[in-house]
Amino acid sequence: MTVSRRSKQWWKQAIIYQIYPASFCDSNGDGMGDLQGIISKLDYIASLGVDVIWVCPMYDSPQVDMGYDISNYEDVYAPYGTLQDMEELIRKTHEKGMKIMLDLVINHTSDKHAWFEESRLSKDSPKRDWYIWRPAKYHPGPPNA
């Protein structure tokens, strides 16, 4: 069976609902949105005719860059929940007939990520070329001058 060109390009017609976990829905009253909060709103989101939920970074992070500074791609930022919560979100999203898309930030990591920490150990590190290293430049004025 051949997959039609139209079905290969489902994303061109899809209604995508972007969710920033920290500000979306707080399920436990701590003042921060979380994965269980997202799960609690899936029926409503599906009722809007949404095809895909797009979840902004939910990976473990020191949160210097609003979660885009990922320190561990294999874990969830603890205030958002657990890996089990993430698995439940994926499963329930699919049960509602929607897809889930995760914001995968691959062009940079946190300086707390194990890859970065290993890369800066020495110039001979096997992960040294995973990052761009340049000598620091000092400019006495503002950075936009």
Order of alpha helices (4+ residues) and beta strands (2+ residues): alpha-beta-alpha-alpha-alpha-beta-beta-beta-alpha-beta-alpha
